[in-house]
C-alpha cells in the first residue's frame, strides 16, 4: 500500500529536496522506519531517543492529528496522506 508523505522544508535536506515521498507502510511507526530506509538520518529528526515523535513535530493522517488517533500505531491505508508539520509557537 502506498502512502503519500508531505515533508516540511527543514527536513527536505534528507529527501534530496523533495517535498513529497511515496512510502509503503501500514502504520505511522512503519512509515517512520520506511522513511529512515529511504532517507538515512531523518528518523533522528522525527523521533526522540525513545522512538516517540518529537514534541515540536505534528503528524497528521488525512488531516487528523495522530495524537487524537492511535499515535504512531495509527493505521495507514493505500492512498492516505501523511503530513509532517513543525509546531509553530509565538505570541
C-alpha positions as CSV (number, residue, x, y, z in Angstrom):
1,X,0.0,0.0,0.0
2,X,1.3,3.4,-1.0
3,X,1.1,6.4,1.3
4,X,1.9,10.0,0.3
5,X,4.2,11.8,2.8
6,X,4.4,15.6,2.8
7,X,7.9,16.7,4.0
8,X,8.4,20.1,5.6
9,X,11.1,22.3,4.1
10,X,13.6,22.0,7.0
11,X,13.6,18.2,6.5
12,X,13.9,18.2,2.8
13,X,17.7,18.1,3.0
14,X,17.2,14.4,3.9
15,X,14.9,13.8,0.9
16,X,17.1,15.3,-1.8
17,X,14.9,18.4,-1.7
18,X,11.7,16.5,-2.4
19,X,8.6,17.9,-0.7
20,X,6.6,14.6,-1.2
21,X,7.5,11.0,-1.0
22,X,5.6,7.8,-1.6
23,X,6.2,5.0,1.0
24,X,4.7,1.6,1.8
25,X,3.6,1.3,5.4
26,X,0.6,0.1,7.4
27,X,1.2,2.4,10.4
28,X,2.8,5.7,11.2
29,X,5.6,3.8,13.1
30,X,6.3,1.7,10.0
31,X,6.2,4.8,7.9
32,X,8.9,6.4,10.1
33,X,11.1,3.3,9.6
34,X,10.4,3.3,5.9
35,X,11.5,7.0,5.7
36,X,14.7,6.2,7.5
37,X,15.4,3.4,5.0
38,X,14.9,5.8,2.1
39,X,16.3,8.9,3.7
40,X,19.0,8.0,6.2
41,X,19.2,10.3,9.2
42,X,15.6,11.6,9.0
43,X,14.3,9.4,11.9
44,X,16.6,11.1,14.4
45,X,15.0,14.4,13.4
46,X,11.5,12.9,13.6
47,X,11.8,10.9,16.8
48,X,13.4,11.3,20.3
49,X,15.7,8.7,21.9
50,X,12.6,6.6,23.0
51,X,11.4,6.5,19.4
52,X,8.4,8.8,20.0
53,X,7.7,11.7,17.7
54,X,9.5,14.8,18.8
55,X,7.1,17.2,20.6
56,X,7.8,20.1,18.2
57,X,6.6,18.0,15.2
58,X,3.0,17.1,14.5
59,X,1.9,14.2,12.3
60,X,-1.4,14.2,10.5
61,X,-3.1,11.3,8.7
62,X,-5.6,12.7,6.2
63,X,-5.7,16.0,8.2
64,X,-6.3,14.1,11.5
65,X,-3.7,14.7,14.3
66,X,-2.3,11.3,15.3
67,X,-2.3,12.4,19.0
68,X,-6.1,12.1,18.8
69,X,-5.9,8.8,17.0
70,X,-3.5,5.9,18.0
71,X,-0.3,8.0,17.9
72,X,2.4,6.1,16.0
73,X,0.2,2.9,15.9
74,X,-2.3,4.8,13.7
75,X,-3.2,2.6,10.8
76,X,-2.5,3.7,7.3
77,X,-4.3,2.6,4.1
78,X,-3.5,2.8,0.5
79,X,-3.8,6.4,-0.7
80,X,-3.6,8.0,2.7
81,X,-1.7,11.3,3.0
82,X,0.6,11.9,6.0
83,X,1.7,15.4,6.7
84,X,4.7,16.2,9.0
85,X,4.2,19.7,10.3
86,X,6.7,21.6,12.5
87,X,4.9,23.2,15.5
88,X,4.6,26.9,15.4
89,X,4.8,29.0,18.6
90,X,4.7,32.6,19.2
91,X,2.9,35.3,20.9
